[in-house]
């Protein structure tokens, strides 16, 4: 589209900025509560709510309080919640078997949320790092993160989550071929309605640090994730990964991190026209919160501006730790 504008003074663009009413009439993008997916951290215990020090305002909650928080979020208009487990160290093993235990933290939380608020869409995380003594998203064999054996484990994890009642599977592992394997397994097991929101372009980013604190993976991680997560220098590769995942059966795709990769969001939407999401990751959240706590930024304004950037870049929704705060502001 080529913009057409008359010469000054026939055209005075400021006419369209003169009042809140006029600005609202010509606004190109709108942020609503239905655009929000709320990532939450679940831990063992009952009645437990503990802060994550590197993510001010974010809590780890026990299953009972996760269910309560999900109901409160749904009442605010948030349509989806995404679960991440804080796994106890004694459950982290080389074989990662806790990942597909039907009664692991994530699966118990899925059932609890569905009991408390059946209408809430529950998204899960599929990767081995919360259960891996090595802290990696896949099995480590002689220093190598192996692909095909990991995919087999991820399929078992996917089926356990689907059986527990998950609506959306979120593979965040970046192993090759995992979307096709998961989709085939879901179809064969009768879970045709379960969706896959693939972390199709997940970069090997330094913005994940606070998240690893939140799930207890920081101390466990040996080495880095550069052999399976994407190089931050690459853009065309992201489109290849997204096309691959769509061809294998992903219903929706995600770019992670968010704001440093808005160009990838825009290219994805323009190229494929599919439901496109971004994850405003822990490091992005922590930077904003740190600046706010120091009095350097206006928290509400920066929070809302940061989320509008995703909408402007073509995203249909955002995973953000700000979700409940944003929803309350949008609801007035």
C-alpha atoms as one frame of an Amber mdcrd trajectory, in Angstrom:
protein
   0.000   0.000   0.000   1.359   3.398  -1.027   0.166   6.194   1.270  -1.441
   9.226  -0.376  -1.254  12.602   1.322  -1.993  16.075   0.055   0.608  18.843
   0.439   0.517  21.156   3.441  -1.674  22.996   4.370  -4.412  20.925   2.686
  -3.153  18.007   4.746  -2.594  18.647   8.429  -1.958  15.244  10.033  -2.245
  16.792  13.485  -5.994  17.161  12.888  -6.247  13.422  13.514  -4.372  13.680
  16.835  -6.288  16.546  18.398  -8.381  14.657  20.976  -8.768  11.208  22.566
 -11.996  10.683  20.616 -10.370  11.409  17.256  -7.229   9.435  18.065  -9.445
   6.466  18.945 -11.332   6.711  15.652  -8.164   6.519  13.542  -6.182   4.088
  15.707  -4.747   1.287  13.569  -4.199  -1.345  16.273  -6.085  -2.185  19.446
  -4.923  -4.194  22.460  -7.608  -6.193  24.256  -7.726  -8.768  27.029  -8.374
 -11.450  24.415  -4.840 -10.870  23.107  -3.243 -12.063  26.358  -1.774 -15.398
  27.391  -0.543 -15.412  30.993   2.587 -17.505  31.766   2.544 -18.835  35.339
   4.903 -20.919  37.462   3.612 -23.868  39.481   5.390 -25.526  42.404   4.747
 -28.202  45.011   2.856 -27.593  48.228  -0.481 -26.210  49.350  -1.273 -22.569
  49.890   2.217 -21.597  48.679   2.906 -18.338  46.899   6.559 -17.324  46.707
   8.129 -14.469  44.760  10.667 -14.923  41.981  13.414 -12.454  43.009  14.593
 -11.692  39.473  11.013 -11.091  38.263   9.391  -8.530  40.587   5.674  -9.190
  40.948   5.854 -12.751  39.589   5.077 -15.683  41.875   5.515 -19.425  41.985
   2.200 -20.865  43.163   1.113 -24.253  44.414  -1.500 -26.089  42.378  -4.427
 -24.911  44.507  -3.417 -21.268  44.132  -2.702 -21.678  40.426  -6.317 -22.795
  39.976  -7.529 -19.790  41.972  -5.329 -17.431  39.952  -6.630 -18.931  36.708
 -10.221 -18.231  37.761  -9.330 -14.640  38.636  -7.545 -14.222  35.295 -10.490
 -15.610  33.352 -12.828 -13.228  35.170 -10.569 -10.394  33.978 -11.070 -11.541
  30.380  -7.752 -13.356  29.915  -8.575 -16.362  27.706  -5.467 -18.523  28.168
  -2.880 -19.455  30.763   0.487 -21.153  30.139   2.023 -23.464  32.739   5.687
 -23.832  33.650   6.748 -26.153  36.495   9.316 -25.487  39.200  10.490 -29.077
  39.557  12.077 -30.214  42.790  15.792 -31.080  42.354  15.285 -34.721  43.360
  12.956 -35.180  40.362  15.521 -33.959  37.836  17.169 -36.986  36.222  19.163
 -38.065  33.192  16.153 -39.877  31.730  13.721 -36.991  32.453  10.944 -39.490
  33.223   9.056 -36.978  35.384   8.276 -35.050  32.173   5.585 -37.546  31.152
   4.445 -38.620  34.604   0.620 -38.281  34.512   0.734 -36.835  38.025   3.584
 -34.389  37.623   3.126 -30.756  38.615   2.035 -29.528  35.211  -0.515 -32.269
  34.677  -2.011 -31.824  38.147  -2.218 -28.087  37.500  -3.965 -28.653  34.165
  -6.635 -30.753  35.848  -7.030 -28.287  38.712  -7.504 -25.350  36.350  -9.984
 -27.259  34.222 -11.954 -28.168  37.357 -11.968 -24.566  38.579 -12.612 -22.781
  35.294 -13.332 -25.146  32.378 -13.577 -22.274  29.898  -9.972 -21.195  30.412
  -7.684 -22.401  27.622  -4.687 -24.164  29.165  -1.374 -24.103  27.337   1.574
 -26.227  28.364   5.301 -26.232  27.787   6.928 -29.182  26.020  10.672 -29.369
  26.637  12.814 -31.462  28.944  14.726 -28.677  30.720  12.519 -28.541  33.870
  13.131 -32.269  34.380  16.686 -32.639  33.066  19.555 -32.811  35.536  21.639
 -31.170  32.800  19.200 -28.272  32.348  18.835 -28.817  28.602  15.688 -29.092
  26.473  16.863 -32.462  25.197  18.798 -35.519  26.279  22.539 -35.012  26.660
  24.713 -37.866  25.389  28.491 -37.410  25.624  28.069 -33.654  25.573  25.684
 -33.612  22.595  21.996 -32.732  22.795  20.566 -35.589  20.750  17.563 -34.947
  18.542  15.594 -38.060  17.659  15.631 -39.693  21.077  14.522 -36.356  22.544
  11.600 -36.158  20.109  10.391 -39.560  21.296  10.370 -38.249  24.872   8.611
 -35.053  23.853   5.857 -37.077  22.217   5.288 -38.942  25.498   5.198 -35.621
  27.318   2.707 -34.236  24.789   0.341 -37.180  25.182   0.447 -36.986  28.982
  -0.487 -33.304  28.839  -3.275 -33.924  26.341  -4.673 -36.688  28.552  -4.629
 -34.268  31.497  -6.806 -31.848  29.535  -4.422 -29.366  27.893  -5.958 -27.339
  25.084  -2.741 -26.035  23.551   0.629 -27.792  23.392   3.598 -25.409  23.312
   6.773 -27.163  22.108   9.650 -24.894  23.138  12.511 -27.329  22.525  13.497
 -26.510  18.917  14.288 -30.136  18.073  13.970 -31.069  14.397  10.848 -33.001
  13.420   9.041 -32.688  16.724   5.886 -30.994  15.410   5.175 -33.753  12.915
   5.765 -36.434  15.525   3.525 -34.702  18.073   0.736 -34.099  15.581   0.767
 -37.732  14.434   0.694 -38.968  18.031  -2.169 -36.655  18.990  -4.203 -37.787
  15.989  -3.564 -41.459  16.695  -4.528 -41.068  20.364  -7.824 -39.336  19.583
  -6.716 -35.842  20.572  -7.621 -34.207  17.279  -8.868 -31.050  18.990  -5.623
 -30.345  20.838  -3.772 -27.443  19.225  -0.052 -26.922  18.753   1.348 -23.427
  19.267   4.901 -24.006  18.164   7.864 -22.017  19.401   8.843 -22.073  15.760
  11.473 -19.326  15.938  13.068 -19.527  19.368  16.395 -17.779  19.555  19.424
 -18.621  21.707  18.886 -15.458  23.683  20.418 -13.921  26.786  16.950 -12.631
  27.736  15.879 -15.933  29.353  17.895 -15.692  32.558  15.119 -14.774  35.020
  12.879 -17.506  33.599  15.548 -20.110  34.306  15.628 -18.829  37.874  11.843
 -19.180  38.073  11.827 -22.839  36.990  15.017 -23.753  38.842  17.019 -24.508
  35.707  19.798 -21.922  36.061  22.047 -23.987  38.312  21.448 -27.193  36.370
  22.339 -25.889  32.915  25.681 -27.084  31.594  27.000 -25.240  28.560  24.601
 -23.314  26.328  21.718 -23.977  23.934  23.321 -22.693  20.747  23.182 -26.052
  18.942  19.393 -26.154  18.909  18.061 -22.645  19.501  18.440 -20.121  16.685
  21.301 -17.722  16.053  20.120 -14.153  16.876  21.778 -12.955  13.650  19.415
 -14.944  11.426  16.110 -13.805   9.955  15.553 -15.910   6.823  16.190 -19.057
   8.842  13.259 -18.130  11.090  10.916 -18.175   8.103  12.215 -21.592   7.091
  11.625 -22.939  10.606   8.124 -21.478  10.709   7.211 -22.905   7.302   8.534
 -26.300   8.383   6.441 -26.333  11.546   3.308 -25.268   9.693   3.864 -28.023
   7.144   4.235 -30.531   9.988   0.935 -29.571  11.601   1.391 -26.536  13.852
  -1.820 -24.535  14.195  -0.129 -21.362  15.426   3.445 -20.124  15.675   5.456
 -18.118  18.172   8.518 -15.924  18.054  10.648 -15.826  21.209  11.918 -13.437
  22.579   9.508 -10.688  21.671  10.555  -7.057  21.351  14.129  -7.699  20.128
  12.590  -9.775  17.316   9.629  -7.669  16.128  11.044  -7.822  12.611  10.546
 -11.602  12.684   6.968 -11.171  13.894   6.208  -8.823  11.011   7.847 -11.031
   8.392   6.015 -14.080   9.729   2.594 -12.463   9.551   3.218 -10.959   6.124
   4.614 -14.200   4.694   2.256 -16.809   6.125  -0.830 -14.985   7.410  -1.237
 -17.525  10.211  -2.031 -16.932  13.900   1.226 -15.408  15.127   2.287 -14.893
  18.733   5.281 -13.531  20.586   6.591 -14.197  24.063   7.517 -11.089  26.034
  10.118 -13.053  27.906  11.391 -12.822  31.462  14.345 -10.603  30.617  12.123
  -8.092  28.850   9.765  -8.070  31.821  12.585  -7.794  34.353  14.212  -4.849
  32.534  10.971  -2.884  32.546  10.285  -3.688  36.188  13.814  -2.761  37.263
  13.588   0.607  35.528  10.169   1.240  37.051  11.384   0.377  40.545  14.234
   2.848  40.096  11.804   5.566  39.052  13.256   5.775  35.550  10.111   4.801
  33.624   6.348   5.140  33.960   5.404   1.490  34.492   1.856   1.503  33.154
   2.668   3.539  30.057   5.772   1.521  29.150   3.950  -1.776  29.760   1.079
  -0.825  27.462   3.395   0.646  24.820   5.527  -2.485  24.792   2.480  -4.684
  24.200   1.103  -2.437  21.476   4.408  -2.924  19.658   3.537  -6.610  19.250
   0.128  -5.802  17.794   1.678  -3.291  15.411   4.182  -5.943  14.303   1.338
  -8.268  13.321   0.963 -10.476  16.400  -2.441 -11.908  17.214  -1.519 -12.261
  20.864   1.283 -12.076  23.412   2.497 -14.246  26.250   3.234 -11.709  28.944
   3.764 -11.721  32.709   1.965  -8.378  32.719  -1.321 -10.009  31.660  -3.401
  -9.511  34.861  -2.171  -5.936  35.345  -2.889  -5.109  31.701  -6.335  -6.694
  31.904  -7.254  -4.608  34.932  -6.189  -1.438  33.140  -8.096  -2.357  29.987
 -11.180  -3.139  32.055 -11.019   0.285  33.684
